[in-house]
Amino acid sequence: MDAHRKAQTNGRNDTATALTRGLSRYFRALGQVCISEFSLKNRRRADIVALDQAGGFTIVEIKSSRTDFMTDQKWPDYLEFCDRFYFAVEQSFPHDLIPSTCGLIIADEYGAEIIRNCTAQKMHSARRKAMSLRFARTAAR
């Protein structure tokens, strides 16, 4: 097996897997529930979708490297499916690459911390209902 394949776990690299774990721990500590690799209605798949106790949705896009960020520009497709949107990166990631309109979370496999808050935008009520049902059905599976 080549080095690139060894560095991947179920199609995701080790960094993304570690950040997913830390983010899941972070959201659980906040009393939120989350699902990783959550399929959206527009056929995109969000790295993390968290649901808070008030019914608010947060989407987190994990970026494991500068190259990952520069080559993957699908993140605007997530914005209509959440109230809050964040990028999550490792401490060594160049923070200035992240658009100032997006939130920024620094994470590792043990936890996470919000470095820059995002501007919350309320989802349309019909979309929220559809997202809530999709989230519940996915969690029940």
N, CA, C and O atoms as CSV, one atom per row, in Angstrom:
chain,resi,resn,atom,element,x,y,z
A,1,MET,N,N,0.853,-1.171,0.000
A,1,MET,CA,C,0.000,0.000,0.000
A,1,MET,C,C,0.898,1.234,0.000
A,1,MET,O,O,1.838,1.323,0.791
A,2,ASP,N,N,0.607,2.191,-0.894
A,2,ASP,CA,C,1.455,3.386,-0.959
A,2,ASP,C,C,1.221,4.304,0.242
A,2,ASP,O,O,0.231,4.159,0.959
A,3,ALA,N,N,2.143,5.252,0.453
A,3,ALA,CA,C,2.100,6.137,1.628
A,3,ALA,C,C,0.824,6.974,1.669
A,3,ALA,O,O,0.258,7.204,2.737
A,4,HIS,N,N,0.375,7.427,0.492
A,4,HIS,CA,C,-0.841,8.250,0.458
A,4,HIS,C,C,-2.047,7.456,0.958
A,4,HIS,O,O,-2.854,7.967,1.734
A,5,ARG,N,N,-2.164,6.216,0.515
A,5,ARG,CA,C,-3.299,5.386,0.932
A,5,ARG,C,C,-3.229,5.069,2.422
A,5,ARG,O,O,-4.260,5.014,3.092
A,6,LYS,N,N,-2.023,4.860,2.945
A,6,LYS,CA,C,-1.880,4.585,4.368
A,6,LYS,C,C,-2.306,5.779,5.210
A,6,LYS,O,O,-2.805,5.613,6.324
A,7,ALA,N,N,-2.109,6.988,4.676
A,7,ALA,CA,C,-2.444,8.212,5.424
A,7,ALA,C,C,-3.933,8.504,5.408
A,7,ALA,O,O,-4.378,9.485,6.002
A,8,GLN,N,N,-4.706,7.665,4.737
A,8,GLN,CA,C,-6.134,7.897,4.667
A,8,GLN,C,C,-6.899,6.886,5.492
A,8,GLN,O,O,-6.497,5.727,5.591
A,9,THR,N,N,-7.996,7.315,6.083
A,9,THR,CA,C,-8.874,6.463,6.864
A,9,THR,C,C,-10.273,6.627,6.314
A,9,THR,O,O,-10.882,7.687,6.457
A,10,ASN,N,N,-10.791,5.571,5.678
A,10,ASN,CA,C,-12.131,5.631,5.086
A,10,ASN,C,C,-12.292,6.826,4.156
A,10,ASN,O,O,-13.338,7.475,4.169
A,11,GLY,N,N,-11.287,7.128,3.358
A,11,GLY,CA,C,-11.387,8.215,2.395
A,11,GLY,C,C,-11.055,9.579,2.966
A,11,GLY,O,O,-11.009,10.553,2.215
A,12,ARG,N,N,-10.824,9.688,4.247
A,12,ARG,CA,C,-10.481,10.965,4.874
A,12,ARG,C,C,-9.078,10.833,5.424
A,12,ARG,O,O,-8.706,9.768,5.916
A,13,ASN,N,N,-8.291,11.899,5.350
A,13,ASN,CA,C,-6.940,11.791,5.871
A,13,ASN,C,C,-6.927,11.846,7.387
A,13,ASN,O,O,-7.922,12.203,8.018
A,14,ASP,N,N,-5.785,11.486,7.963
A,14,ASP,CA,C,-5.664,11.405,9.427
A,14,ASP,C,C,-5.954,12.729,10.109
A,14,ASP,O,O,-6.546,12.746,11.188
A,15,THR,N,N,-5.550,13.845,9.503
A,15,THR,CA,C,-5.806,15.160,10.103
A,15,THR,C,C,-7.304,15.420,10.185
A,15,THR,O,O,-7.811,15.821,11.232
A,16,ALA,N,N,-8.005,15.195,9.098
A,16,ALA,CA,C,-9.459,15.417,9.098
A,16,ALA,C,C,-10.160,14.500,10.099
A,16,ALA,O,O,-11.104,14.920,10.768
A,17,THR,N,N,-9.711,13.270,10.203
A,17,THR,CA,C,-10.295,12.335,11.161
A,17,THR,C,C,-10.079,12.817,12.589
A,17,THR,O,O,-10.994,12.755,13.411
A,18,ALA,N,N,-8.877,13.296,12.889
A,18,ALA,CA,C,-8.568,13.810,14.225
A,18,ALA,C,C,-9.403,15.048,14.535
A,18,ALA,O,O,-9.932,15.180,15.640
A,19,LEU,N,N,-9.526,15.964,13.558
A,19,LEU,CA,C,-10.310,17.175,13.784
A,19,LEU,C,C,-11.786,16.841,13.978
A,19,LEU,O,O,-12.456,17.466,14.800
A,20,THR,N,N,-12.292,15.881,13.244
A,20,THR,CA,C,-13.681,15.452,13.409
A,20,THR,C,C,-13.912,14.956,14.836
A,20,THR,O,O,-14.927,15.273,15.455
A,21,ARG,N,N,-12.979,14.190,15.340
A,21,ARG,CA,C,-13.104,13.684,16.707
A,21,ARG,C,C,-13.114,14.828,17.724
A,21,ARG,O,O,-13.958,14.858,18.619
A,22,GLY,N,N,-12.183,15.759,17.585
A,22,GLY,CA,C,-12.119,16.893,18.511
A,22,GLY,C,C,-13.352,17.777,18.436
A,22,GLY,O,O,-13.844,18.250,19.460
A,23,LEU,N,N,-13.851,18.002,17.235
A,23,LEU,CA,C,-15.058,18.813,17.069
A,23,LEU,C,C,-16.273,18.129,17.678
A,23,LEU,O,O,-17.113,18.787,18.292
A,24,SER,N,N,-16.374,16.831,17.515
A,24,SER,CA,C,-17.488,16.085,18.109
A,24,SER,C,C,-17.457,16.211,19.626
A,24,SER,O,O,-18.498,16.397,20.257
A,25,ARG,N,N,-16.288,16.111,20.203
A,25,ARG,CA,C,-16.148,16.275,21.653
A,25,ARG,C,C,-16.543,17.695,22.078
A,25,ARG,O,O,-17.230,17.885,23.081
A,26,TYR,N,N,-16.105,18.668,21.310
A,26,TYR,CA,C,-16.404,20.070,21.609
A,26,TYR,C,C,-17.916,20.320,21.626
A,26,TYR,O,O,-18.443,20.899,22.575
A,27,PHE,N,N,-18.606,19.880,20.574
A,27,PHE,CA,C,-20.046,20.113,20.490
A,27,PHE,C,C,-20.810,19.350,21.576
A,27,PHE,O,O,-21.782,19.867,22.128
A,28,ARG,N,N,-20.380,18.140,21.881
A,28,ARG,CA,C,-21.027,17.389,22.970
A,28,ARG,C,C,-20.880,18.137,24.295
A,28,ARG,O,O,-21.821,18.185,25.087
A,29,ALA,N,N,-19.711,18.717,24.537
A,29,ALA,CA,C,-19.482,19.476,25.775
A,29,ALA,C,C,-20.395,20.696,25.856
A,29,ALA,O,O,-20.722,21.155,26.951
A,30,LEU,N,N,-20.807,21.220,24.708
A,30,LEU,CA,C,-21.729,22.357,24.667
A,30,LEU,C,C,-23.192,21.923,24.763
A,30,LEU,O,O,-24.090,22.765,24.760
A,31,GLY,N,N,-23.433,20.623,24.846
A,31,GLY,CA,C,-24.801,20.125,24.912
A,31,GLY,C,C,-25.454,19.995,23.548
A,31,GLY,O,O,-26.677,19.898,23.445
A,32,GLN,N,N,-24.641,19.991,22.501
A,32,GLN,CA,C,-25.167,19.851,21.147
A,32,GLN,C,C,-24.917,18.435,20.643
A,32,GLN,O,O,-24.051,17.726,21.155
A,33,VAL,N,N,-25.674,18.039,19.649
A,33,VAL,CA,C,-25.467,16.752,18.998
A,33,VAL,C,C,-24.960,17.027,17.593
A,33,VAL,O,O,-25.309,18.035,16.978
A,34,CYS,N,N,-24.139,16.125,17.097
A,34,CYS,CA,C,-23.603,16.360,15.748
A,34,CYS,C,C,-23.492,15.061,14.968
A,34,CYS,O,O,-23.423,13.964,15.521
A,35,ILE,N,N,-23.478,15.243,13.672
A,35,ILE,CA,C,-23.321,14.138,12.731
A,35,ILE,C,C,-22.212,14.536,11.765
A,35,ILE,O,O,-22.194,15.652,11.247
A,36,SER,N,N,-21.294,13.613,11.531
A,36,SER,CA,C,-20.245,13.877,10.546
A,36,SER,C,C,-20.647,13.296,9.195
A,36,SER,O,O,-21.428,12.348,9.115
A,37,GLU,N,N,-20.098,13.883,8.140
A,37,GLU,CA,C,-20.387,13.452,6.766
A,37,GLU,C,C,-21.892,13.445,6.499
A,37,GLU,O,O,-22.444,12.460,6.008
A,38,PHE,N,N,-22.541,14.556,6.831
A,38,PHE,CA,C,-23.991,14.696,6.719
A,38,PHE,C,C,-24.379,15.147,5.310
A,38,PHE,O,O,-23.899,16.174,4.830
A,39,SER,N,N,-25.243,14.382,4.654
A,39,SER,CA,C,-25.681,14.699,3.294
A,39,SER,C,C,-26.762,15.768,3.313
A,39,SER,O,O,-27.764,15.649,4.019
A,40,LEU,N,N,-26.544,16.807,2.532
A,40,LEU,CA,C,-27.498,17.904,2.409
A,40,LEU,C,C,-28.399,17.680,1.204
A,40,LEU,O,O,-28.105,16.846,0.348
A,41,LYS,N,N,-29.484,18.418,1.140
A,41,LYS,CA,C,-30.459,18.286,0.047
A,41,LYS,C,C,-29.840,18.626,-1.314
A,41,LYS,O,O,-30.291,18.116,-2.340
A,42,ASN,N,N,-28.815,19.481,-1.332
A,42,ASN,CA,C,-28.180,19.886,-2.599
A,42,ASN,C,C,-27.080,18.913,-3.035
A,42,ASN,O,O,-26.281,19.227,-3.917
A,43,ARG,N,N,-27.046,17.751,-2.423
A,43,ARG,CA,C,-26.099,16.683,-2.752
A,43,ARG,C,C,-24.675,16.946,-2.285
A,43,ARG,O,O,-23.755,16.210,-2.639
A,44,ARG,N,N,-24.498,17.977,-1.506
A,44,ARG,CA,C,-23.204,18.221,-0.858
A,44,ARG,C,C,-23.186,17.436,0.447
A,44,ARG,O,O,-24.230,17.071,0.987
A,45,ARG,N,N,-21.986,17.187,0.939
A,45,ARG,CA,C,-21.845,16.475,2.201
A,45,ARG,C,C,-21.025,17.338,3.145
A,45,ARG,O,O,-19.854,17.616,2.890
A,46,ALA,N,N,-21.653,17.760,4.238
A,46,ALA,CA,C,-20.994,18.611,5.223
A,46,ALA,C,C,-20.146,17.745,6.149
A,46,ALA,O,O,-20.557,16.655,6.545
A,47,ASP,N,N,-18.954,18.246,6.491
A,47,ASP,CA,C,-18.068,17.492,7.375
A,47,ASP,C,C,-18.705,17.272,8.739
A,47,ASP,O,O,-18.705,16.152,9.250
A,48,ILE,N,N,-19.251,18.335,9.337
A,48,ILE,CA,C,-19.926,18.247,10.635
A,48,ILE,C,C,-21.174,19.128,10.586
A,48,ILE,O,O,-21.123,20.274,10.139
A,49,VAL,N,N,-22.286,18.580,11.050
A,49,VAL,CA,C,-23.487,19.378,11.276
A,49,VAL,C,C,-23.848,19.181,12.738
A,49,VAL,O,O,-24.034,18.056,13.201
A,50,ALA,N,N,-23.944,20.294,13.458
A,50,ALA,CA,C,-24.305,20.256,14.881
A,50,ALA,C,C,-25.663,20.915,15.066
A,50,ALA,O,O,-25.997,21.893,14.397
A,51,LEU,N,N,-26.431,20.360,15.982
A,51,LEU,CA,C,-27.761,20.870,16.305
A,51,LEU,C,C,-27.777,21.248,17.780
A,51,LEU,O,O,-27.494,20.420,18.647
A,52,ASP,N,N,-28.115,22.522,18.059
A,52,ASP,CA,C,-28.152,22.958,19.457
A,52,ASP,C,C,-29.550,22.737,20.042
A,52,ASP,O,O,-30.469,22.322,19.336
A,53,GLN,N,N,-29.697,23.015,21.325
A,53,GLN,CA,C,-30.956,22.748,22.031
A,53,GLN,C,C,-32.096,23.651,21.579
A,53,GLN,O,O,-33.263,23.336,21.809
A,54,ALA,N,N,-31.770,24.766,20.941
A,54,ALA,CA,C,-32.798,25.682,20.442
A,54,ALA,C,C,-33.191,25.374,18.998
A,54,ALA,O,O,-34.032,26.065,18.424
A,55,GLY,N,N,-32.581,24.331,18.406
A,55,GLY,CA,C,-32.902,23.963,17.027
A,55,GLY,C,C,-32.040,24.650,15.989
A,55,GLY,O,O,-32.346,24.591,14.798
A,56,GLY,N,N,-30.969,25.299,16.415
A,56,GLY,CA,C,-30.058,25.968,15.485
A,56,GLY,C,C,-29.030,25.006,14.928
A,56,GLY,O,O,-28.523,24.134,15.633
A,57,PHE,N,N,-28.729,25.180,13.642
A,57,PHE,CA,C,-27.767,24.314,12.962
A,57,PHE,C,C,-26.446,25.036,12.718
A,57,PHE,O,O,-26.418,26.192,12.297
A,58,THR,N,N,-25.362,24.330,12.990
A,58,THR,CA,C,-24.011,24.802,12.676
A,58,THR,C,C,-23.390,23.805,11.725
A,58,THR,O,O,-23.448,22.597,11.954
A,59,ILE,N,N,-22.797,24.308,10.657
A,59,ILE,CA,C,-22.017,23.460,9.757
A,59,ILE,C,C,-20.560,23.849,9.911
A,59,ILE,O,O,-20.208,25.028,9.938
A,60,VAL,N,N,-19.714,22.819,10.012
A,60,VAL,CA,C,-18.274,23.021,10.109
A,60,VAL,C,C,-17.607,22.307,8.938
A,60,VAL,O,O,-17.801,21.109,8.732
A,61,GLU,N,N,-16.832,23.051,8.186
A,61,GLU,CA,C,-16.047,22.521,7.079
A,61,GLU,C,C,-14.615,22.358,7.570
A,61,GLU,O,O,-13.970,23.335,7.951
A,62,ILE,N,N,-14.123,21.134,7.560
A,62,ILE,CA,C,-12.768,20.837,8.020
A,62,ILE,C,C,-11.793,20.997,6.866
A,62,ILE,O,O,-12.012,20.479,5.771
A,63,LYS,N,N,-10.721,21.718,7.129
A,63,LYS,CA,C,-9.650,21.866,6.147
A,63,LYS,C,C,-8.365,21.341,6.764
A,63,LYS,O,O,-7.877,21.866,7.765
A,64,SER,N,N,-7.828,20.301,6.150
A,64,SER,CA,C,-6.665,19.614,6.708
A,64,SER,C,C,-5.341,20.199,6.241
A,64,SER,O,O,-4.290,19.881,6.798
A,65,SER,N,N,-5.383,21.051,5.223
A,65,SER,CA,C,-4.150,21.647,4.719
A,65,SER,C,C,-4.480,22.860,3.856
A,65,SER,O,O,-5.632,23.089,3.490
A,66,ARG,N,N,-3.463,23.615,3.547
A,66,ARG,CA,C,-3.619,24.763,2.649
A,66,ARG,C,C,-4.131,24.292,1.288
A,66,ARG,O,O,-5.027,24.909,0.711
A,67,THR,N,N,-3.568,23.214,0.784
A,67,THR,CA,C,-3.984,22.674,-0.512
A,67,THR,C,C,-5.447,22.263,-0.487
A,67,THR,O,O,-6.188,22.530,-1.433
A,68,ASP,N,N,-5.864,21.617,0.592
A,68,ASP,CA,C,-7.264,21.223,0.751
A,68,ASP,C,C,-8.168,22.450,0.648
A,68,ASP,O,O,-9.188,22.413,-0.040
A,69,PHE,N,N,-7.802,23.523,1.321
A,69,PHE,CA,C,-8.604,24.743,1.280
A,69,PHE,C,C,-8.625,25.366,-0.111
A,69,PHE,O,O,-9.683,25.763,-0.598
A,70,MET,N,N,-7.470,25.453,-0.748
A,70,MET,CA,C,-7.360,26.134,-2.042
A,70,MET,C,C,-8.060,25.368,-3.172
A,70,MET,O,O,-8.543,25.982,-4.124
A,71,THR,N,N,-8.119,24.054,-3.076
A,71,THR,CA,C,-8.699,23.262,-4.163
A,71,THR,C,C,-10.172,22.931,-3.976
A,71,THR,O,O,-10.825,22.464,-4.909
A,72,ASP,N,N,-10.699,23.165,-2.789
A,72,ASP,CA,C,-12.089,22.805,-2.495
A,72,ASP,C,C,-12.878,24.067,-2.186
A,72,ASP,O,O,-12.828,24.583,-1.070
A,73,GLN,N,N,-13.595,24.554,-3.162
A,73,GLN,CA,C,-14.334,25.809,-3.001
A,73,GLN,C,C,-15.844,25.607,-2.987
A,73,GLN,O,O,-16.592,26.473,-3.439
A,74,LYS,N,N,-16.293,24.466,-2.470
A,74,LYS,CA,C,-17.742,24.195,-2.439
A,74,LYS,C,C,-18.429,24.728,-1.187
A,74,LYS,O,O,-19.648,24.617,-1.062
A,75,TRP,N,N,-17.672,25.304,-0.262
A,75,TRP,CA,C,-18.254,25.725,1.014
A,75,TRP,C,C,-19.418,26.720,0.893
A,75,TRP,O,O,-20.308,26.673,1.742
A,76,PRO,N,N,-19.472,27.611,-0.097
A,76,PRO,CA,C,-20.650,28.499,-0.171
A,76,PRO,C,C,-21.971,27.733,-0.354
A,76,PRO,O,O,-23.040,28.244,-0.022
A,77,ASP,N,N,-21.888,26.506,-0.883
A,77,ASP,CA,C,-23.090,25.696,-1.076
A,77,ASP,C,C,-23.712,25.236,0.244
A,77,ASP,O,O,-24.850,24.769,0.257
A,78,TYR,N,N,-22.983,25.361,1.349
A,78,TYR,CA,C,-23.470,24.942,2.660
A,78,TYR,C,C,-24.255,26.034,3.383
A,78,TYR,O,O,-25.055,25.735,4.270
A,79,LEU,N,N,-24.040,27.268,3.022
A,79,LEU,CA,C,-24.533,28.395,3.813
A,79,LEU,C,C,-26.045,28.434,3.991
A,79,LEU,O,O,-26.527,28.835,5.051
A,80,GLU,N,N,-26.796,28.031,2.986
A,80,GLU,CA,C,-28.255,28.082,3.109
A,80,GLU,C,C,-28.818,26.966,3.992
A,80,GLU,O,O,-30.020,26.938,4.255
A,81,PHE,N,N,-27.965,26.046,4.451
A,81,PHE,CA,C,-28.402,24.911,5.263
A,81,PHE,C,C,-27.995,25.033,6.732
A,81,PHE,O,O,-28.032,24.049,7.472
A,82,CYS,N,N,-27.608,26.230,7.153
A,82,CYS,CA,C,-27.193,26.394,8.550
A,82,CYS,C,C,-27.447,27.815,9.040
A,82,CYS,O,O,-27.657,28.744,8.260
A,83,ASP,N,N,-27.419,27.944,10.354
A,83,ASP,CA,C,-27.520,29.259,10.991
A,83,ASP,C,C,-26.130,29.852,11.218
A,83,ASP,O,O,-25.947,31.070,11.245
A,84,ARG,N,N,-25.152,28.950,11.380
A,84,ARG,CA,C,-23.762,29.355,11.610
A,84,ARG,C,C,-22.848,28.466,10.777
A,84,ARG,O,O,-23.084,27.266,10.638
A,85,PHE,N,N,-21.788,29.080,10.220
A,85,PHE,CA,C,-20.833,28.323,9.407
A,85,PHE,C,C,-19.409,28.622,9.880
A,85,PHE,O,O,-19.019,29.779,10.039
A,86,TYR,N,N,-18.651,27.557,10.098
A,86,TYR,CA,C,-17.262,27.667,10.544
A,86,TYR,C,C,-16.344,26.812,9.690
A,86,TYR,O,O,-16.760,25.791,9.141
A,87,PHE,N,N,-15.102,27.232,9.585
A,87,PHE,CA,C,-14.030,26.367,9.122
A,87,PHE,C,C,-13.313,25.878,10.363
A,87,PHE,O,O,-13.149,26.630,11.324
A,88,ALA,N,N,-12.887,24.630,10.353
A,88,ALA,CA,C,-12.071,24.082,11.434
A,88,ALA,C,C,-10.730,23.661,10.844
A,88,ALA,O,O,-10.669,22.960,9.833
A,89,VAL,N,N,-9.663,24.101,11.493
A,89,VAL,CA,C,-8.306,23.826,11.028
A,89,VAL,C,C,-7.418,23.511,12.227
A,89,VAL,O,O,-7.798,23.725,13.378
A,90,GLU,N,N,-6.221,22.994,11.927
A,90,GLU,CA,C,-5.216,22.802,12.968
A,90,GLU,C,C,-4.587,24.146,13.316
A,90,GLU,O,O,-4.713,25.114,12.565
A,91,GLN,N,N,-3.919,24.195,14.443
A,91,GLN,CA,C,-3.264,25.416,14.909
A,91,GLN,C,C,-2.275,25.959,13.871
A,91,GLN,O,O,-2.162,27.175,13.712
A,92,SER,N,N,-1.566,25.089,13.171
A,92,SER,CA,C,-0.527,25.523,12.228
A,92,SER,C,C,-1.074,26.019,10.884
A,92,SER,O,O,-0.314,26.533,10.063
A,93,PHE,N,N,-2.361,25.875,10.656
A,93,PHE,CA,C,-2.967,26.315,9.389
A,93,PHE,C,C,-2.887,27.840,9.301
A,93,PHE,O,O,-3.107,28.522,10.301
A,94,PRO,N,N,-2.572,28.391,8.110
A,94,PRO,CA,C,-2.524,29.859,7.955
A,94,PRO,C,C,-3.928,30.479,8.057
A,94,PRO,O,O,-4.703,30.438,7.102
A,95,HIS,N,N,-4.237,31.045,9.212
A,95,HIS,CA,C,-5.582,31.550,9.512
A,95,HIS,C,C,-6.045,32.640,8.561
A,95,HIS,O,O,-7.246,32.797,8.345
A,96,ASP,N,N,-5.118,33.394,7.989
A,96,ASP,CA,C,-5.500,34.498,7.109
A,96,ASP,C,C,-6.137,34.018,5.804
A,96,ASP,O,O,-6.711,34.829,5.077
A,97,LEU,N,N,-6.054,32.741,5.490
A,97,LEU,CA,C,-6.703,32.209,4.286
A,97,LEU,C,C,-8.221,32.108,4.447
A,97,LEU,O,O,-8.959,32.160,3.463
A,98,ILE,N,N,-8.677,31.965,5.673
A,98,ILE,CA,C,-10.108,31.772,5.932
A,98,ILE,C,C,-10.839,33.095,5.742
A,98,ILE,O,O,-10.458,34.097,6.346
A,99,PRO,N,N,-11.890,33.118,4.908
A,99,PRO,CA,C,-12.637,34.361,4.683
A,99,PRO,C,C,-13.132,34.971,5.995
A,99,PRO,O,O,-13.584,34.252,6.885
A,100,SER,N,N,-13.045,36.272,6.108
A,100,SER,CA,C,-13.418,36.960,7.352
A,100,SER,C,C,-14.912,36.859,7.655
A,100,SER,O,O,-15.324,37.103,8.789
A,101,THR,N,N,-15.715,36.510,6.679
A,101,THR,CA,C,-17.159,36.362,6.892
A,101,THR,C,C,-17.514,35.018,7.529
A,101,THR,O,O,-18.657,34.799,7.928
A,102,CYS,N,N,-16.536,34.124,7.621
A,102,CYS,CA,C,-16.771,32.785,8.174
A,102,CYS,C,C,-16.143,32.672,9.556
A,102,CYS,O,O,-15.146,33.328,9.858
A,103,GLY,N,N,-16.738,31.835,10.379
A,103,GLY,CA,C,-16.158,31.556,11.676
A,103,GLY,C,C,-14.932,30.670,11.540
A,103,GLY,O,O,-14.748,29.997,10.525
A,104,LEU,N,N,-14.094,30.675,12.570
A,104,LEU,CA,C,-12.861,29.893,12.566
A,104,LEU,C,C,-12.729,29.141,13.886
A,104,LEU,O,O,-12.817,29.728,14.965
A,105,ILE,N,N,-12.517,27.839,13.778
A,105,ILE,CA,C,-12.310,26.968,14.932
A,105,ILE,C,C,-10.949,26.310,14.783
A,105,ILE,O,O,-10.610,25.790,13.720
A,106,ILE,N,N,-10.175,26.337,15.858
A,106,ILE,CA,C,-8.923,25.594,15.908
A,106,ILE,C,C,-9.225,24.301,16.653
A,106,ILE,O,O,-9.814,24.325,17.734
A,107,ALA,N,N,-8.823,23.178,16.080
A,107,ALA,CA,C,-9.157,21.887,16.673
A,107,ALA,C,C,-7.978,20.929,16.590
A,107,ALA,O,O,-7.054,21.102,15.795
A,108,ASP,N,N,-8.047,19.924,17.433
A,108,ASP,CA,C,-7.169,18.760,17.348
A,108,ASP,C,C,-8.021,17.568,17.757
A,108,ASP,O,O,-9.235,17.708,17.898
A,109,GLU,N,N,-7.422,16.406,17.949
A,109,GLU,CA,C,-8.241,15.220,18.228
A,109,GLU,C,C,-8.894,15.237,19.604
A,109,GLU,O,O,-9.776,14.424,19.878
A,110,TYR,N,N,-8.471,16.152,20.473
A,110,TYR,CA,C,-8.983,16.181,21.842
A,110,TYR,C,C,-10.061,17.229,22.094
A,110,TYR,O,O,-10.808,17.126,23.066
A,111,GLY,N,N,-10.147,18.220,21.239
A,111,GLY,CA,C,-11.127,19.274,21.457
A,111,GLY,C,C,-11.017,20.365,20.414
A,111,GLY,O,O,-10.363,20.199,19.385
A,112,ALA,N,N,-11.666,21.480,20.694
A,112,ALA,CA,C,-11.697,22.586,19.738
A,112,ALA,C,C,-11.981,23.880,20.483
A,112,ALA,O,O,-12.446,23.876,21.622
A,113,GLU,N,N,-11.690,24.986,19.812
A,113,GLU,CA,C,-11.961,26.301,20.376
A,113,GLU,C,C,-12.294,27.262,19.246
A,113,GLU,O,O,-11.616,27.294,18.220
A,114,ILE,N,N,-13.348,28.044,19.451
A,114,ILE,CA,C,-13.704,29.063,18.466
A,114,ILE,C,C,-12.724,30.217,18.609
A,114,ILE,O,O,-12.576,30.799,19.684
A,115,ILE,N,N,-12.064,30.534,17.516
A,115,ILE,CA,C,-11.109,31.646,17.476
A,115,ILE,C,C,-11.792,32.908,16.954
A,115,ILE,O,O,-11.508,34.018,17.404
A,116,ARG,N,N,-12.699,32.713,15.996
A,116,ARG,CA,C,-13.453,33.836,15.430
A,116,ARG,C,C,-14.885,33.384,15.214
A,116,ARG,O,O,-15.134,32.396,14.522
A,117,ASN,N,N,-15.816,34.099,15.799
A,117,ASN,CA,C,-17.225,33.786,15.610
A,117,ASN,C,C,-17.677,34.173,14.212
A,117,ASN,O,O,-17.111,35.063,13.576
A,118,CYS,N,N,-18.693,33.494,13.760
A,118,CYS,CA,C,-19.291,33.836,12.478
A,118,CYS,C,C,-20.513,34.709,12.739
A,118,CYS,O,O,-20.968,34.848,13.874
A,119,THR,N,N,-21.019,35.280,11.690
A,119,THR,CA,C,-22.267,36.025,11.786
A,119,THR,C,C,-23.406,35.029,11.625
A,119,THR,O,O,-23.507,34.351,10.602
A,120,ALA,N,N,-24.252,34.943,12.624
A,120,ALA,CA,C,-25.380,34.015,12.557
A,120,ALA,C,C,-26.427,34.544,11.586
A,120,ALA,O,O,-26.748,35.732,11.585
A,121,GLN,N,N,-26.953,33.649,10.764
A,121,GLN,CA,C,-28.017,33.991,9.829
A,121,GLN,C,C,-29.100,32.938,9.961
A,121,GLN,O,O,-28.849,31.744,9.792
A,122,LYS,N,N,-30.298,33.390,10.262
A,122,LYS,CA,C,-31.415,32.464,10.444
A,122,LYS,C,C,-31.769,31.761,9.137
A,122,LYS,O,O,-31.885,32.384,8.082
A,123,MET,N,N,-31.937,30.448,9.242
A,123,MET,CA,C,-32.395,29.672,8.093
A,123,MET,C,C,-33.875,29.952,7.861
A,123,MET,O,O,-34.605,30.306,8.786
A,124,HIS,N,N,-34.296,29.791,6.638
A,124,HIS,CA,C,-35.716,29.882,6.303
A,124,HIS,C,C,-36.441,28.768,7.052
A,124,HIS,O,O,-35.909,27.664,7.172
A,125,SER,N,N,-37.634,29.033,7.554
A,125,SER,CA,C,-38.343,28.078,8.403
A,125,SER,C,C,-38.645,26.752,7.691
A,125,SER,O,O,-38.565,25.692,8.311
A,126,ALA,N,N,-38.985,26.798,6.419
A,126,ALA,CA,C,-39.255,25.557,5.684
A,126,ALA,C,C,-37.975,24.728,5.543
A,126,ALA,O,O,-38.015,23.502,5.647
A,127,ARG,N,N,-36.856,25.387,5.310
A,127,ARG,CA,C,-35.571,24.684,5.212
A,127,ARG,C,C,-35.189,24.099,6.568
A,127,ARG,O,O,-34.670,22.984,6.637
A,128,ARG,N,N,-35.443,24.849,7.659
A,128,ARG,CA,C,-35.128,24.349,9.005
A,128,ARG,C,C,-35.920,23.067,9.289
A,128,ARG,O,O,-35.378,22.099,9.822
A,129,LYS,N,N,-37.212,23.073,8.926
A,129,LYS,CA,C,-38.029,21.881,9.147
A,129,LYS,C,C,-37.470,20.700,8.363
A,129,LYS,O,O,-37.343,19.599,8.899
A,130,ALA,N,N,-37.139,20.925,7.106
A,130,ALA,CA,C,-36.589,19.855,6.276
A,130,ALA,C,C,-35.248,19.354,6.824
A,130,ALA,O,O,-34.991,18.151,6.839
A,131,MET,N,N,-34.396,20.282,7.274
A,131,MET,CA,C,-33.102,19.900,7.851
A,131,MET,C,C,-33.309,19.114,9.145
A,131,MET,O,O,-32.612,18.130,9.396
A,132,SER,N,N,-34.255,19.543,9.953
A,132,SER,CA,C,-34.518,18.849,11.216
A,132,SER,C,C,-34.968,17.414,10.968
A,132,SER,O,O,-34.524,16.491,11.652
A,133,LEU,N,N,-35.843,17.230,9.998
A,133,LEU,CA,C,-36.301,15.885,9.667
A,133,LEU,C,C,-35.162,15.037,9.103
A,133,LEU,O,O,-35.023,13.870,9.469
A,134,ARG,N,N,-34.354,15.607,8.223
A,134,ARG,CA,C,-33.209,14.872,7.638
A,134,ARG,C,C,-32.220,14.505,8.741
A,134,ARG,O,O,-31.699,13.390,8.773
A,135,PHE,N,N,-31.966,15.455,9.646
A,135,PHE,CA,C,-31.033,15.210,10.754
A,135,PHE,C,C,-31.547,14.072,11.638
A,135,PHE,O,O,-30.792,13.167,11.993
A,136,ALA,N,N,-32.823,14.120,11.987
A,136,ALA,CA,C,-33.419,13.086,12.844
A,136,ALA,C,C,-33.384,11.708,12.173
A,136,ALA,O,O,-33.060,10.708,12.814
A,137,ARG,N,N,-33.711,11.665,10.908
A,137,ARG,CA,C,-33.716,10.392,10.191
A,137,ARG,C,C,-32.301,9.834,10.074
A,137,ARG,O,O,-32.090,8.629,10.215
A,138,THR,N,N,-31.336,10.711,9.818
A,138,THR,CA,C,-29.936,10.268,9.716
A,138,THR,C,C,-29.447,9.755,11.062
A,138,THR,O,O,-28.796,8.712,11.130
A,139,ALA,N,N,-29.756,10.479,12.130
A,139,ALA,CA,C,-29.334,10.051,13.465
A,139,ALA,C,C,-29.968,8.721,13.859
A,139,ALA,O,O,-29.334,7.894,14.515
A,140,ALA,N,N,-31.205,8.522,13.461
A,140,ALA,CA,C,-31.905,7.280,13.818
A,140,ALA,C,C,-31.341,6.065,13.082
A,140,ALA,O,O,-31.458,4.935,13.556
A,141,ARG,N,N,-30.739,6.300,11.941
A,141,ARG,CA,C,-30.134,5.194,11.196
A,141,ARG,C,C,-28.911,4.716,11.915
A,141,ARG,O,O,-28.248,3.786,11.456
